[in-house]
Amino acid sequence: MQDPIISPVNPLPPVVTALFIAIIGVEAVFSLGQAGLIGGPQAVGWRLAAIQDYGFSSDVFTWMLGQGRYPPEHLMRFVTYAFVHGSFTHALFVGVMLLAMGKFVAEVLAQWAVLAVFALGTVTGALAHGLLVTAQPWLVGGFPGVYGLIGAFTYLLYVRLVSSGSNGARAFVLIGFLMGIKLVFGLLFGADATWLADLVGFFAGFAATIVLVPGGWARLRARLRHD
């Protein structure tokens, strides 16, 4: 007889739930403020103020490099920008993809490793944006971190396919599809330079998972010694 205590739906990993709540919680404050439900008249400007205070800016990054100064209030932008979004729809898409990718990746990686992949995608995405993008200096939203999780998902799927004798290239269909969608939207509605941060986040997550997957570091070390 089936244990009635066992849930038919696998619970979300705590780290994924925490990230989702942080993203949606911040967005809820902005959306409620814009709707005039909280904060009074000044709440309309909360999102813009948050972008200026916590978003990542290529201009600010260039200033830090030029001055050789790295104030904490600007360094934190490498992480905090992931929790500030341009709109409710933006945050919703990030949240949905975070739940989907995070749940799958957390079935294989430890909780801390899932957080590390998200953080690495976030930081490396901002770094690439700061170094290479000047025409669109502001970067906000959690997509680079989510693309880090997509990179982890891709590596895990690649290993599974190769182990079963299937074509490992099939693992890259998702990232190819997502980049294709970004290209189409860019052609239709104008270029969006944030694709670079997303792509770098993807490769960072893919590379990190090679080591973070259980036994991955030992296999990599053995392979390097063999070579």
C-alpha positions in Angstrom: 0.0 0.0 0.0 1.3 3.5 -0.9 2.6 5.6 2.0 0.0 8.4 2.3 2.8 10.7 3.7 4.8 10.6 0.5 3.9 13.5 -1.8 3.1 12.6 -5.4 5.1 15.7 -6.5 8.8 15.9 -5.7 9.4 19.0 -3.5 11.5 21.8 -4.9 15.1 22.0 -3.6 15.4 24.6 -0.8 18.1 26.6 -2.6 15.9 26.9 -5.7 12.9 27.8 -3.7 14.9 30.5 -1.8 16.2 32.0 -5.1 12.7 32.0 -6.6 11.2 33.7 -3.5 13.9 36.3 -3.5 13.3 37.1 -7.2 9.5 37.1 -7.1 9.5 38.9 -3.7 11.5 41.8 -5.0 9.4 42.0 -8.1 6.2 41.9 -6.1 7.3 45.0 -4.2 8.0 46.9 -7.4 4.7 45.8 -9.1 2.6 46.6 -6.1 4.3 50.0 -5.9 3.7 50.7 -9.5 0.0 49.8 -9.1 -0.3 52.3 -6.2 -1.1 49.6 -3.7 1.9 50.3 -1.4 4.4 53.0 -0.8 2.4 56.0 -1.9 3.2 58.1 -5.0 7.0 57.7 -4.7 6.7 53.9 -5.1 6.3 54.4 -8.8 10.0 55.1 -9.0 11.2 52.2 -6.9 12.1 50.0 -9.9 14.2 52.7 -11.6 15.9 53.6 -8.3 16.7 49.9 -7.7 18.2 49.5 -11.2 20.4 52.6 -10.6 21.5 51.4 -7.1 21.7 47.6 -7.7 21.8 47.0 -11.4 25.1 46.2 -13.2 26.5 49.0 -15.4 29.2 48.8 -17.9 29.9 52.5 -17.3 30.4 51.9 -13.6 32.6 48.9 -14.3 34.7 50.9 -16.8 35.1 53.7 -14.1 36.3 51.1 -11.6 38.9 49.7 -14.0 40.1 53.2 -14.9 40.4 54.5 -11.4 41.7 51.2 -9.9 39.0 51.5 -7.2 36.5 48.9 -6.4 34.0 50.2 -3.8 31.8 47.5 -2.2 28.6 49.3 -3.3 29.6 48.8 -6.9 31.2 45.3 -6.6 27.9 44.0 -5.1 26.3 44.9 -8.5 27.9 41.7 -9.9 25.3 39.8 -7.8 22.5 42.1 -6.9 21.5 42.9 -10.5 20.1 39.4 -10.8 17.3 40.2 -8.4 16.2 43.4 -10.1 14.1 43.0 -13.3 12.8 45.4 -15.9 9.2 44.3 -15.6 6.9 41.7 -14.1 7.0 39.6 -17.2 10.8 39.6 -17.2 10.9 38.4 -13.6 8.2 35.8 -14.2 10.1 34.2 -17.1 13.3 34.1 -15.0 11.4 32.5 -12.1 9.7 29.8 -14.2 13.0 28.9 -15.9 14.8 28.9 -12.6 12.3 26.4 -11.1 12.5 24.1 -14.1 16.3 24.1 -14.6 17.1 24.3 -10.8 14.9 21.3 -10.0 16.6 19.1 -12.6 20.1 20.2 -11.7 19.5 19.8 -8.0 18.6 16.1 -8.6 22.3 15.5 -9.4 24.3 18.4 -7.8 24.4 19.3 -4.1 22.5 22.3 -2.9 25.6 24.4 -2.5 26.7 23.4 -6.0 23.4 24.6 -7.5 23.8 28.0 -5.8 27.5 28.1 -7.0 26.4 27.5 -10.6 23.8 30.2 -10.4 26.2 32.6 -8.8 29.0 31.9 -11.3 26.7 32.4 -14.3 25.5 35.7 -12.7 29.0 37.0 -12.1 30.7 35.9 -15.3 27.7 37.2 -17.3 28.1 40.6 -15.7 31.9 40.5 -16.3 31.5 39.8 -20.0 28.8 42.5 -20.3 31.1 45.0 -18.5 34.1 44.2 -20.7 32.4 44.0 -24.1 29.1 45.9 -24.1 29.0 49.7 -24.1 26.1 50.6 -26.3 23.6 49.1 -23.7 25.4 49.6 -20.4 22.7 48.4 -17.9 22.2 44.7 -17.2 19.5 43.6 -14.9 17.7 40.3 -14.2 18.5 36.7 -13.4 18.8 35.3 -16.8 22.7 34.9 -16.8 22.4 32.9 -13.6 19.5 30.8 -15.1 21.6 30.2 -18.2 24.3 29.0 -15.9 21.8 26.3 -14.7 21.0 25.6 -18.3 24.7 25.0 -18.9 24.7 22.6 -16.0 21.5 20.9 -17.3 23.2 20.6 -20.8 26.3 18.9 -19.4 24.3 16.5 -17.3 22.1 15.6 -20.3 25.2 15.3 -22.5 26.8 12.8 -20.1 23.5 10.8 -19.9 23.2 10.7 -23.7 26.8 9.6 -24.3 26.6 7.0 -21.5 23.6 5.5 -23.2 25.2 5.4 -26.6 23.1 8.3 -28.0 24.3 11.4 -29.8 25.6 13.9 -27.2 24.9 16.8 -29.6 21.2 16.5 -28.8 22.0 18.0 -25.3 22.7 21.4 -27.0 19.2 21.7 -28.6 17.8 23.7 -25.7 20.6 26.4 -25.8 20.4 26.5 -29.6 16.7 27.0 -29.5 16.9 29.8 -26.8 19.7 31.6 -28.7 17.7 31.3 -31.9 14.7 32.9 -30.2 16.9 35.8 -29.0 18.2 36.3 -32.5 14.7 36.4 -34.0 13.5 38.8 -31.4 16.6 40.9 -31.9 16.0 41.1 -35.7 12.3 42.0 -35.2 12.5 44.4 -32.3 16.1 45.6 -32.2 19.3 44.2 -30.9 19.5 43.2 -27.3 23.1 43.0 -26.0 22.1 41.0 -22.9 22.4 37.8 -25.0 26.2 37.9 -24.4 25.8 37.7 -20.7 23.4 34.9 -21.0 25.7 32.9 -23.3 28.7 33.4 -21.1 26.6 32.4 -18.1 25.7 29.2 -20.0 29.3 28.2 -20.7 30.4 29.1 -17.1 27.7 26.8 -15.8 28.6 24.0 -18.2 32.3 24.2 -17.3 31.7 24.4 -13.6 29.4 21.3 -13.6 32.3 19.2 -15.0 33.9 19.7 -11.6 30.9 20.1 -9.4 29.1 16.9 -10.4 29.7 14.1 -7.9 33.1 12.5 -8.7 33.7 15.2 -11.4 36.9 16.6 -9.9 38.5 13.1 -9.5 37.6 12.2 -13.1 39.0 15.5 -14.4 42.2 15.1 -12.4 42.6 11.5 -13.6 42.0 12.6 -17.2 44.6 15.4 -16.9 47.2 13.0 -15.5 46.5 10.5 -18.3 47.0 13.2 -20.9 
